[in-house]
């Protein structure tokens, strides 16, 4: 439970001065430790200290990582660094990494390989790695052993220490490893440079306690810790004052918001309070079916500025595989929840995540997944072949399914989901939908943006529009992954 404090304690971006290495056993622990909410302030001695330096920041992974990078960019700018778009021009290159799938690992290490050659040419180049990969013991061991040219590594729990970590790496000229296995107190007040002036991410809860057997997130992001509603609502107020049109509430398990903090205040209550502030668009992700309550569904259906777009990962349609995954729901209970959302939220579009080739998955299990997809007819789906993550229980399971069979199943699955993507999009032909304009498409003569149901719309306009405008678009043609239209009104 959050310790009640009358005012914030102040925390500066100072480190402890010693090396910290990640440990999965410690990261898994879920004890009854209390945590506080602290207020960040930049140490005055760091401000603009590196005003003659340039940085390149590469982000891998989810929206939470993207938002972390918005904080990282702001911290670097406070130090005086200037952002560049080409890593070849940088004095500092920082990789904010993802550990969900092996492909993300490979991309990050591939980039490190290119940076090694660059550092041979630019001896003063500073190279750092942070994010979820940094929380993995095996990754840090590999960097210490084989990537000694990496100057510093820090994890997801001490982003606020970045100024001190960089300063130490430069001043001491030796590799800095500062990765905490245990999550610390919540830190408010981190500076942020948002990617756009009209859409914003807002963290509402950190970490996950579900421990799905294939997932590394509970180890890399720690236990579930909700931000105080007052802090969230204050941030929303500031965004509204700044002219933002859309906010996306973020959490590894966003539906669990408030359970660790309040007796009677959940995501449904928070959504309602934000909706009453009349910001035009509200989204949230990612949901776990386990925590999706009737109250949440009612609130989403009640307020038109809560977008009718729900991401509801199912992962598998087989009860046997769901049990092996540790998902704690059945195909039947998922379908019941799916039906409630469809019946309560007008025009809702539901997307999902699906894993094929989980250890032990038989053909009949896969057919159960196809059957579920046929029943749900998803508007979008992110489909993946199972990827082993070291340290998770699923990594130890016997896997008798060949890669060729997994790839064949993925192709069969994608053929079905793509059929329904197009079918659902065709239902919008000749209809008028609200679109938040994001910019001019690659075709140049067309604008693009996203509908309330989060569908990509390319459209022509007879007048000049600005990014951030919300306009009405008539849909003329449906494609599998996008729609074409024209401005009306």
N, C-alpha and C positions, 0 to 999 in steps of 0.2 A: 504494500500500500504506500502511496506517495506520502512522504512526510509533509505535514501541513506547516508552512512557514509564512510569516507575515509579509516578508519581502524576499526578493531574490538574493542568494549569495552571489558574489562576483567571482568568475573564473577567467583567468588570462590564458593566452595560448602558450603557456610555458610547459615544457616537458619535465620529466623527473630526473633526467640526466643519466639513466641507465638503460640497457637494452632489454626489451620485452619480446619474447617469442610466443607464437600461438600454441595452444594446447587444446586438442579436441575434448579431452575428458573434462577439463575445466569449463570449456565452452558449453558443454551439454548440461552442466549443473543448473538446476532450477530450485534454489533455496528461497527462503523468506526474507532475503535482504531488503531493506528499505532503500529507496532512492529519492534524491532531491531534484528540484528544478533549479538550475544554475543560470546565471546571466553572463554571456561572453562579452569581454572587452579586449580589444587589441592592445597589447603592450606598446606603450608610446615609443619605446626604443626601436621597434620594428617598422614603424610606419615610414613608407617610402625609402627604406634602407637600400633597396635594390632597384632604384629608379632608372638605372641605365640597362636593365636586363629585360629580355623577352621570353615568353613562355608559350609552349604548345601543350594543349590538354586533349587527350584522346579518351573518349568514354565508350565503354562496352556495357551491354546489359539493359536492365529494366529502367522504368521511369524513376525509381528510387535512386539509381545510380546517376541518372541524368540530373536529378535535383541536387544530389550531393555535389556534382560537378559545378552547378550554379553557385554553391557555397564556396567550393574550392577556388573557382575563378575570382570571386569577390575577395577572398583572403589573399590571393596572389596579387591582385590589383592594389590591395591595401599595403602590401609590401613594396609596391612600386613597379612590379613587373607589368609589361605590356603584352597583350595577347597577339599571337601571329597564327596564320592559317596553314603555314608550312613548317613542319618540324625541322627542316633543314636550316631555317632561319633562327631557330630558338637557342637560348642559353640554358633553358630548363625544359625538359620534356617529362610530362607526368601522365602515366597510364592509370585510369580509374577502371578497375577490372570487374569482371563477372565470373561466377563460378558455377552457374546453373548447369551448363553443358560443356562437354569436352571441347567442342568447336570454339567456344569463347576462350578457353585456356590456350588452345593452339594459336589463335589470332594474337593474343597478348605476347606469348613467347616468340612468335614470328616477328612481331614489332621490336621486341628486345634484341633479336638477332640483327635487325637492320641498324638499331641504335648503337650496337657494339662497334660496327664498322664506322659509324659516324664519329663515335668518341675517339677512335684511333686518329681521326683527322682533327677533331676539336677537343683538345685535352681538357678544357675547362667546362665542357658540356656537363650539366647536372641532369641525372636521370633518376626518376622516382616511380614507384609502383604503389598503388593503394587500392582500396575497395575490397570486394569479397575474396578474391584470390589471395590477398595478403593475409586473410584469416586462416588459410590452410597451412598446416604444419609442413606438408610435403613441398608446397610451393616455396615457402621461406627457406627450407633446407636446401632446395635446389638453387635458389638465388644466392645463398651464402656460399655454396660449393662451386657453382658453375657460372654465376653471373656477378662476379665480384665488382664489375664496373658499374653496377646499379648503386647509386649513392645513398638512397634511403627508401624505406618501406614503412608504411603505416596502414592501420586497419580501419574498420568501419566505426569503431567505438571512440576514436580519439582524433577525429577530423579537425577539431578545434586546435590541436597542437601543431598543425602544419607550419605556422610561422617559426616556431622554435626548432622543429625538426629540420627544416631547410637551413636555418641559421647555423645549427650545429654541424650539418653535413658540409657546409662551406667553411666554417671556421676551423673545424677539427680535421677536415680532409680524410674522413674514414666513414665506412658504411654505417648508417643508422638504421636499426630495426626497432620500431616502436609499435608493436601489435599487442593489444590487450585481448585476452581470451574471454574475459568477463566484461559484460556491458557495464558502463558506468552510469552516472547521473545524466538526466536529460539536460541538454544545453540549449537555452533560448538565446536569441539575439545574434546568431551568426549572420554576417553580411551575406547578401545574395545579389548576383547579377542574373536576372531572368532572361531566358532565351528569347522571349517575345514580350511586347508591351501589352498584350491582350489576353494571353493564356498563361496560367500559373499553376505550378504544383504546390500543394500544401501537405506536408507530412502531418499525420494525426496519430499514428501509432508506429512504433519500431519493433522489429523482431517477430518471432513466431514460436509458439509452443506446441505446434501440432506434431512435429517429428514424423512426417511421412517418410517411409523407409528409404525412398530414393532421393530425398531432398537434403541439400547441404545448408539451406538458408538458416535453420535454427542454430547452426554452429557458427555461421559467418555474421549473423545479425543479432544474435542473442535472444533473450526472452522478450515477451510482449510487454511493452511499456508505452502507455498512452500519454500524450501531451494533455495538459490541463485545457479544458474547454475554453477558459478565459483567454489563454494564449492563442488558441486557434481562431477564435472569433475576432480577436484583435487583429490578427494577420489578415483575415478576410476583410475586415473593415478598411484596413490600409490598402488592400488591393482594389476594393470598390472605389475608394477615394482616388486611386491612381488610374482609374478608367479601365480596369481589367474586365473582360466580358465572360471569362470562363475560368473556373477553378476545378482542379482534379485533386480530390482527397486521396492521399497515398498511405499504404501500409502493406507489409508483407501478407498480413491477414487483416485487411481493413475492417471486416465485419466484427472483429473482436474488440473494437474500440470501446474503452470505458470499463471493461470487465475487471481490469486490474486496479481501477482507480475509484470507481463510484459504485454505489449499491443499486442505483436506479437510473442510470443515464448511459445510453448506448448510442450506437451509430445512428439509429433511427431518430433519436432526440437531437443529435448534432445536425443531421441533415435538415431536420425541420427548422431549427434555429437559423441555419445558413440560408435556407430557402426563403424565410420571412424577411431577409435583408434585401431581397429582390435583385441579387446579381443575376444576369440573364441565364447563365449556364452553370450547372453543377454536375460533376462526374465523380466517380470513386472507383478505386481498384487497389488490390485484387481481392476478390471474395472467396471464402471457403464455404462450400455448401453447409457445413456443419453449423456455422454461426449465422446463417441467413434467416432472420426472424420474420414472423408475420407482421410485426410492427414496422420493420424496415420496408417490407413490400407495400404496406398501406401508405407510408409516407412518400415513397417514390411515385406511387400512383396518384397521390393527392396533389402534388405540386408540379406545375408544368415546367418550372425552371430546373427541376431535377431531371436530367436527360434520360429518356427511355432507352437506355443502353446499359446492359448488365453483362459483365464478364463472369462466367460461372464455370470454372474448370471442373471437368468430370474425370479426366485422366484415363478411365477405362469403363466399359459397360459390363464387365464381368464381376460379379460379386466375389468370386474367388480371388481374382487379381486385386480388386479394391481392398480386400482384407490383407493380402500380402503387402500392399502399398501402405497400409495403415491409415486409410482415408476415413474410416469410421462412419461411413454411410453405405447404403446399398443402392443398386440400380433403381429399385422401386421407390425409395425415399427421395432420390435425386429427381426422378421423373415427377413425383408428386410436387416437389418444390418448383420445378420447372413450370408445371401446369399452373400453380398458384401465381407465379410471376406473370405468366402470359395472360391469365384471366383478370389480373388486378391492374396491371400497368398498360394503358392504351398504347397500341402500336409499338410495344417494346421489341428491341432487337437483342438477342442473346448470343453471345460468343462463348467459346470454350477452349480448353487445352486438352489434348489427347496424346498419350504415350503409347506407342506400339512396341512390341518386342520386350516387354518387361520379363525378367527371368521367370520361367515357368509358364509363360503364356502359350496356350495351345490354340489350335485352329478354332475350336469351339468358343474359347474366350474371345478371340478376335471377332468372331461372328456376332457375339453378344454386343461388342462395341459398335459394329456396323448397324445392328438392330437399333441400338439407342440413338445413333445418328439419324437413322431413318425416321424415328419417332420425333426427335427434337427439331430436325431441319434447321440447323444453326445458321445464323446470318454470317458468322465468321468462325474460324477454328484455327488454332495454332497446333500443328501436328508434328510430332517428333519421334525419332527412334530412341529408345531408352539409352541413356548415357550413364555409365558407372561413375559415381563420385566417391573418391576414396574417403573412408571414415563413416560412410552411411551403412546401415544394415543391409540394404539391397545389394551393395557391392559384394557381399559375401554369399549371396544366393547363387545356386547352380543355374547356369544359363545354357540351355541346350538348343536354343533357337539360333540358326545360322544367320549371318549378316544378310545373305542373299534373301532369305525368307522374310526377315524384318523389312528389307527394302521393298520387297514385293507387297507386303501387307500395307506399308505406308502408301504405295502407289494406289492400291485398291481403296484405301481410306480416303485419300485425296480426291479420287474420282467421284466418290459419293458426296463429300463435303462441298466440292466445287459445284456439283450439280445444284445443290440447295443455295449456295451463294448466288448463283445466277437466277434461280427461280425466285428467291426473295427480292432480288434487285428488280426483276421484271414487274413485280407487283407495284413498284413505284412509278412506272412509266405513265406519263400524262398527269402525274400528281405534282402538287406544289409543296416543296419542303423548305424549312428554314436552314440556311447555310451560314456558318461563320467563315468569312473570307480569310484565307491565310496568305494569299499572294497570287502571283502570275505563274501559270503552269509552264512546263518545259516547252509546250507547243506555242508559247508566247502570246498567241491571239486569244487565249482562254485564261480565266481565273480558276483558282481551285480553293476548296475549303471542305469542311465536314458538316454533315447534317446532324440533326439532334440524335439520330440513331448511330452516329459515328461512321457514316459511310462517306467515302471519298467522292466528291462531286467536282467535275470539270465543267465549266459553263462559260458561255459568251455573255457579254454585257454591252448595252448600247450607251453606257456612261462609265465614267471613271470611278473606281471603287478603291477603298483603302483597306489594308489588312486590319482586321478587327471589326469590320462592318458585319452586321447580321442582316442577310437579305433573303428574299424569297426567290426560289429557283424552280422552274418547271422542268421536270425530268423528261427528256426526249428519247434517250436510248440507254439501255442497261447492258453492262458488261459484267464479267464474273467478279472483278475486284474494284470496279468503279462505275460511276454513272455520268452521262453527259446531259447537259441541260442549258437553259437560257434564263437570264434574269427576267423577272416579271415585276410590274409595278414601278 
